[in-house]
Amino acid sequence: MIQNLSHSLKKHFHMNLARAKCLEEMILGLIKSRSVQLFRIAEEFSNACLSTETHRRRIQNFISLKDVLNDSDMASYIFALLNQKQKLILAIDRTNWKFGEHIHNLFVLAVIIDNNAVPLFIHPIDHMGNSDTAQRIALVTAFINKFGTHGIECIVGDREFVGDDWLTFLCEKNIPFVMRCRENISFKHQNGGKMLVGKWFEETNEKETVILTSIGKHSLYLTGKSIKHTKIEKKKNKKKTVNKDNAAPEKKEKNRELLVVISSMAIKNPLEVYKKRWGIECLFKSLKTHGFNLETSQIRRSDSFLTFVKIVSLAFAIAFAAGLALHSAKPIPFRKTVKSKLYSVFRYGLDFLRRNFKNNKRLLRCGFYTFKGVSKILGFFIT
């Protein structure tokens, strides 16, 4: 059991000790089981005198509580775990899936660290499809109210996050941004007229092209570049199987895609900054198929599900913080064939914590771990 974690949760979230210990057990159960199914988490609870069903009901009672995990407290707790001093690159995106007739649509604001994203604010959307301008402004305003705007380096977003009112809001708040544009969106040209993005950049090659535009009284940059994509298709033989030697050759098709982003004047390399948005896609992958398998959750009530997702986010942040410390002491190796890390920072920390919990190792002192073969002592829990 992690000493001091329950006391840290009690102090930060202003809850009684019994609830704090339940929250601690749930976080550790998520890490140990790597599952969001309640009975799997309940099986990892430390009190063996009580049945798994009792622990499962305890979890259900906790997540049914309203406002037990405040958005502002959640963000500040996770931010303290990460211990970031430099200016922040924020990413916004939406993820959704269906569980039977129930729709879970979540709008997430995350901080990018080492090309990885960690969730800070999670807002539910009560319908399928894209967010609207009011929901985007509410999400960013929640961050501003807690942390201010002085620590924001920029905000990055995908194609759905473009609109005059939304971008005007960011400009008025002096928040730099990089948002991808669809080709069928029109922007104001220098001569006063409007033109589709696809028309502006239809002759763009692989070299970066920059065009000045404006929204209202705010001057902005449109940066475009043509990207090559290679699709590999195999011809299928339906009549009979063939040997590898006689197999049909792979057919490669080269397609070109236009990448255009709209950005603030303060952003020097908008396309390079936009690449960091991929971190939030990796976050969703870690929460789902390559991490806690969030899509296997059978929670139907929206408010209970939101509380549960916040608990999963706490477990993710703790594993990620452990991975950061491990990476600083012993860097993650690169693949031999592709210039990418062998595994993510989150997976590095998660696997380490699970190994230690399974081996029943204990902390040397409250809130601290000593890594095997590493002299550095990590204290990533808030005291």
N, C-alpha and C positions, 0 to 999 in steps of 0.2 A: 504494500500500500504506500502511496506517496504521502508522506507526512507533510503537513502544512498546506496542501492544495485545497482541502476543504475549508480551512480557515481563511485562505486567500479568497476563495469564492464567496464565503459568508460575508467577509468584509467588503468586497467590491460590489456584490449584487444586493447587499442589504437584506439578506435572508437569514432565517434561523439555521442553527447548526445541523438539524436533522435534514433539511432540504439541501444544504450545502454538501452533506455527506452523500445524499442520494445523487446529486449532480456529479460529484466526484466519481462515484461508482459507475455512473452511466458513461462518463468520458473514458474511464479506464476500460470498461466493458467494450466500448466501440473499438478502442485500440487493440485490445486482446483478440476479439472475435473477428475484427475487420468486416463486421456485418451490421446492418441497421434493423434486422429482425429482432423484435423485443425479447423473444425467448432466448435468443442467442446471447444478447447482452445480459439478460438476467442470469444466465448460467455462469457468467464470470464474476458475479457479485461475491464479495469476500466472506459474507456471513453464511457459512455452510449449514448452520442450524435451521435456517428457514428454507422453505421449498422454492424451487425456481418459479412456480406460479405466484407465490407471494411477492417475489422480487419483480415479476412482470407487472403485477397490479400496482406495485409501488411506482414503477416507471410510468404507467398509464395515468396514475393520479398526478404525477409531477407535470407531465406535458399537457394535461388538461387545465392547469392553472393559467389564468389570464395575466399577461404582463409580468410573468415571473422572471423573464430575461429581457430587460429593457434594451432597446436598440443602441442608445448612447453608451450604456455601461458595457454592452457587448463589444462595441467598436473600440472603446478605450482599453478594455482588458486585452483584446487581441493585439492592439497597437503596442501596448506595453510589453507583451511577450516578444514582439519582433524587434523592439529596441532600435528603431531606425532614426538616425539623426539628420540625414540629408533630405533634400526636397523629394516629394513623392510623385511618381507617375501612377495615375489612377486609371482603371479600366472599368467600363460599364458594359453589361451585356445581359441577356435574358436566356433562361433555360426553361424547358417545359417538357412534360410528358403526361400521359394519361394512365390512370389506374382504374380500369373498368370505365364507369361513367364519370369518374371524378377527374378533374383537371388540376394539375399543379403547375402553375406558371409563376416563376420567380424572377425578380429583377434585382440584379446584384451589382454593387459597387465594391471593387477590390483594389488592393494596392499591389503594384508590380515590384517584386524583389528578385533580383538575379534571374530575370526572364520568367519568373513564376508569379502567380497571383494568389493572394490570401484575402478571403472575403471580410469586409468590414461592416457593410450594411446590406441587409436582405429585405426587400419589400415584396409582398405578394401582389400579383395582378389577377383580378377576379374574372378574367376572360382569356381566351386563347388569342394569340396574335401579338402584334407589336405593342409596345408601350406608347402612350401619348405624351405630349409636351408637359402636361401638368405632373405626370408621374416621374418624368425625368428630372424636372426642376425640384420636385419634392425629395428625390433621392440625393441629389447633389446638395440641396439645402440642409439636409440632415447631417451631411459631412461638414459643411461650413459652420453650422451652429456648434458643432463639437470641437473642431480643430482649426477653424478659420481658413482663409484663402492663402495666407503667406507661405504655407508649406507645400503648396501644390506646384509641381513643375509643369504638368499638363494632364489633360484627360483624353483618353483614346477610346474610340468606339467604332462599331461596324456600320454598315450601310443604312440600317434602320434609324440611326440617330442623327438625321439631318433634317433641318427645318428652320425657317427664318426666325420664328419666336424662340426656339431652343438655342440656336447659335447666338442670337441677340442677347439672351440671358447670360450666356457664358462671357460674351464680350463686355457687357455692363458690369459683371462681377470681376473683370480683369483676370479671368481664368484661361490660360492658354489651352488649346485643344487641337487634336488631329482626328478628323472623322472621315471615313471612307464615303465616297459618293457613288450613286448609281448613274449609269450613262444616260438615263432618260430624265434627269433633273436639269433644270435650266438655271443659270446664274447670270447676273448682270455683267455685261461686257463693258470695257472701257469707253466705248463709243455711246453708251447709254442704253443700248438694246439688250435683249436677253438671248442666250443661245444654249442649246443642249450640251451637256458635258461631252457626250459622245461625238458631237460635231467639232467641238474645240480640239479634241485630241485624236481625231480619226486618222491623222497621218503621223502620229507619234510612234517612234521606234523605241528600241530598248533604252535609249538615252532619256534621262529625266527632263521634263519640260515644265516650266513654271509660268503661270498666267495670273495676273492681278485681277481680282474681282472685289465685290463689295456687297454687304447686306446692310441696308439702311445707311448709316453714317460710318460703319465699321469696314475698314479695308482688310481683305483676307487674301490668302494665296490658294490657288488651285494647282496641285502638283500631280502630273500624270506620267505613267510609264507603261509600256507594253510588256507583258510577261508571257513567256512561252510555257505551255503545258504539253506534256507528252503522255498520251494514253496508249496503253498496251492492250490489244485485243487478241484473243485466241480463237481460231476457227474450230468450232465443235463438230465432231463426226458422230452423228446420231445413230448411224447404222451399226458400226462396230468399233471396238477399241483398237487403237493402233499402237505400235511400238514407239518408243521415244525417238528411235532413229528415223522413223517415217512420219513423225508427228508434224502437223501443219505448222509452218513458221509463224512466229509472232508478228503481228502487224502493228506498226507504230504510226500513230497519227499525231501530228503536231498542231496544236491550236494556240491561238494568241488571245490573251485576256487583257483588258484595259484596267489598270489600277490607278484610280484617281482619288486623292484625298484633299479635303479642304482644311486649312489650318490657320492659326493666328500668325500675325507678322513676326512674333517673337520666336517661333520655331524655325531653327536653321535647317535641319534635315528631317522633314516631316515623314518621308517614306521609311527612314531608319527608325524613327520613333514609333511609327504605326506597327512595325514588326513586333513590338513588345506586347501588342494586344493579344497575341497568340497565348500569352500566359493565362488569360482567363478561360480560354478553351481547355487548356491543360488542367485548370482548376476543376471545371465541370467533369472532366474525364476522371480525375482523382476522386471526386465525390461519388461518381457513378461506377462505371465498369472497372476501373483500375484502382479503386480504393475501397470505399465503404459500401458500394453497391446500393446507393440511395434509391434507385428505381425499384428495388425489391421491397421497399417499405409498404405496408398495408394500412397506413393511417389515412383515413378518409377526411376527417374534419380539418378544415383549412387552418384554423387557429392552432390546433394541436400539432399539425404537420409543420407549421412555421416555427413553433417552439422547438420541435425535434430537429429541424434543419439547423437551428442556431446551436444546439448542443453538438451536432456533427461538425459544425464550423469550429467550435472550440477544440474538439479533438483534432481536427485537421491542423489548426494553428499550433497546437502543442507539438504535434509530430513534425510540422514544418520547422518550428524553432529548434527542435532537437537536430533536425537534418542540417540546418544552417551551421550550428555549432560543430557538428561532425565534419561538415564540408570544409570549414575553416581550418580544422585540425588535420584532417586527412581528405584532400580533395577527391571528388568523384572522378573515376577514370573515364576517358573518352573511348568511344567505339573505334575499332581499327579501320572499318570500311567507310563510315560516315562521320563527319565532324560534329558529333553530338555526344552528350553525356550518356553513360551506360544506363543510368536510372535517374529519376528526378530527386530533388532535394527532399520533397515530401516522402517519397518512398524510402529514401535513405534513413530518415528519422523514424518512420513508422516501423520498418523492419527491425531497427535497433531496439526500439521500445518494446516491441512484441517479444523479441528474443529475451530481453532482460526480465520481462514480466513472466514469461513461461518458465524461465530458469529460477524464478523466485528470488532474484537478487534484491537487495535492499539498498536504500540510500545511506550514504555515509553520514550525512546530516540533512536537516530539513530543507527540502526543495532543491537538492543538488545531486548530480550524477557524476561518477568518475568513469570515463570511457576506458575500456580495455586496451592497453597498449598506448594510451595517450595520457600524458601528464596533466593536460588541461582539465580543470573542473568546471562544469557547466552549471549555471544556475538560471534556468529559464522559467521558473515559476515565480509569480508575483508574491512578494511577502508583505 
